[in-house]
Amino acid sequence: MVKVAIVDDHAIVRAGLKQFLSEMVDLRVVGEAASGREAIDLVRTTEIDVLIMDLSMPGQSGIDALAMIRAKAPDVGILILSGYPEEQYAVNLIRQGASGYLNKECEPMEIVNAIRTIALGRRYISPSVAELIAQQLNRKEGSAAHDLLSEREFQVFLKLAKGETAGEIANALSLSVKTVSTYRTRLMEKMGLASNSDLTYYALKNKLID
């Protein structure tokens, strides 16, 4: 029996997924959470094989939680189920430790197939994500600027783009304000941007934030 947990800030999404997965004889939903912070607590207290997690949630997002869950529960499979199209986040997050990435527009049975694959200790790479990975491997130049960022730089970048202050980011990511400023300087240099408004414009243009 594959033990599954669902992390999404919308109760109706959690309920719908739970109902659908309950129809599969080999899957059992053992926990739910509505934020990244709750997801971290959940993996501490519950035996989970596969965690299905949204990205966009209030407070601590799925992106923020991914690294912490990986550190605390390295054997838990993490399937990102997001409203954002694959080309915006999938390759970056799989590189950061996600076991798979699906858009919420996918067929319901693809979620089941992904869960079963990940429960075997493998990554689930959908055809569309495989194509994106192939494109990145083939592309010598012209990669998106945000693809150059490290995991932590990417987290800080998204928060700055959303208008969060260095203090707020430091608190959310358990960093010092000085460290956040260092990350900001480094990511600005990598991306060739000069101000926080440039970051916001870039993120909106590339559909990394709403």
Solvent accessible surface area in square Angstrom, and as a share of the most:
residue,aa,sasa,rsa
1,M,137,0.61
2,V,25,0.14
3,K,48,0.20
4,V,0,0.00
5,A,0,0.00
6,I,1,0.00
7,V,1,0.01
8,D,4,0.02
9,D,45,0.23
10,H,100,0.44
11,A,64,0.50
12,I,138,0.70
13,V,43,0.25
14,R,40,0.15
15,A,57,0.44
16,G,41,0.40
17,L,18,0.09
18,K,88,0.37
19,Q,113,0.50
20,F,48,0.20
21,L,1,0.00
22,S,74,0.48
23,E,109,0.49
24,M,29,0.13
25,V,138,0.80
26,D,47,0.24
27,L,7,0.04
28,R,122,0.44
29,V,27,0.15
30,V,41,0.23
31,G,14,0.13
32,E,68,0.31
33,A,3,0.03
34,A,30,0.23
35,S,19,0.12
36,G,0,0.00
37,R,105,0.38
38,E,82,0.37
39,A,0,0.00
40,I,0,0.00
41,D,60,0.31
42,L,24,0.12
43,V,15,0.09
44,R,136,0.50
45,T,113,0.66
46,T,40,0.23
47,E,124,0.56
48,I,12,0.06
49,D,48,0.25
50,V,0,0.00
51,L,0,0.00
52,I,2,0.01
53,M,0,0.00
54,D,9,0.05
55,L,3,0.02
56,S,60,0.39
57,M,16,0.07
58,P,90,0.56
59,G,74,0.71
60,Q,13,0.06
61,S,15,0.10
62,G,0,0.00
63,I,11,0.06
64,D,4,0.02
65,A,0,0.00
66,L,1,0.01
67,A,30,0.23
68,M,54,0.24
69,I,0,0.00
70,R,55,0.20
71,A,84,0.65
72,K,93,0.39
73,A,15,0.12
74,P,93,0.58
75,D,140,0.73
76,V,14,0.08
77,G,7,0.07
78,I,0,0.00
79,L,0,0.00
80,I,0,0.00
81,L,9,0.04
82,S,0,0.00
83,G,54,0.52
84,Y,30,0.11
85,P,48,0.30
86,E,30,0.14
87,E,114,0.51
88,Q,18,0.08
89,Y,5,0.02
90,A,0,0.00
91,V,21,0.12
92,N,5,0.02
93,L,0,0.00
94,I,8,0.04
95,R,124,0.45
96,Q,24,0.10
97,G,14,0.14
98,A,0,0.00
99,S,10,0.06
100,G,0,0.00
101,Y,1,0.00
102,L,2,0.01
103,N,17,0.09
104,K,72,0.30
105,E,158,0.71
106,C,28,0.17
107,E,126,0.56
108,P,69,0.43
109,M,85,0.38
110,E,42,0.19
111,I,14,0.07
112,V,0,0.00
113,N,70,0.36
114,A,0,0.00
115,I,0,0.00
116,R,85,0.31
117,T,24,0.14
118,I,8,0.04
119,A,38,0.29
120,L,125,0.62
121,G,72,0.69
122,R,144,0.53
123,R,131,0.48
124,Y,35,0.13
125,I,62,0.31
126,S,4,0.02
127,P,110,0.69
128,S,54,0.35
129,V,1,0.00
130,A,45,0.35
131,E,94,0.42
132,L,33,0.17
133,I,51,0.26
134,A,40,0.31
135,Q,81,0.36
136,Q,52,0.23
137,L,137,0.68
138,N,113,0.58
139,R,95,0.35
140,K,182,0.77
141,E,149,0.67
142,G,71,0.68
143,S,50,0.32
144,A,34,0.26
145,A,25,0.19
146,H,14,0.06
147,D,26,0.13
148,L,104,0.52
149,L,8,0.04
150,S,52,0.33
151,E,55,0.25
152,R,69,0.25
153,E,2,0.01
154,F,0,0.00
155,Q,3,0.02
156,V,0,0.00
157,F,0,0.00
158,L,9,0.04
159,K,14,0.06
160,L,5,0.02
161,A,2,0.02
162,K,115,0.49
163,G,62,0.59
164,E,48,0.22
165,T,80,0.46
166,A,35,0.27
167,G,38,0.37
168,E,94,0.42
169,I,0,0.00
170,A,6,0.05
171,N,126,0.65
172,A,29,0.22
173,L,9,0.04
174,S,92,0.59
175,L,42,0.21
176,S,61,0.39
177,V,78,0.45
178,K,164,0.69
179,T,48,0.28
180,V,1,0.00
181,S,50,0.32
182,T,64,0.37
183,Y,38,0.14
184,R,79,0.29
185,T,72,0.42
186,R,105,0.38
187,L,0,0.00
188,M,14,0.06
189,E,129,0.58
190,K,82,0.35
191,M,16,0.07
192,G,67,0.64
193,L,43,0.21
194,A,89,0.69
195,S,41,0.26
196,N,61,0.31
197,S,78,0.50
198,D,51,0.26
199,L,0,0.00
200,T,41,0.24
201,Y,146,0.56
202,Y,33,0.12
203,A,0,0.00
204,L,87,0.43
205,K,139,0.59
206,N,50,0.26
207,K,128,0.54
208,L,1,0.01
209,I,14,0.07
210,D,146,0.76
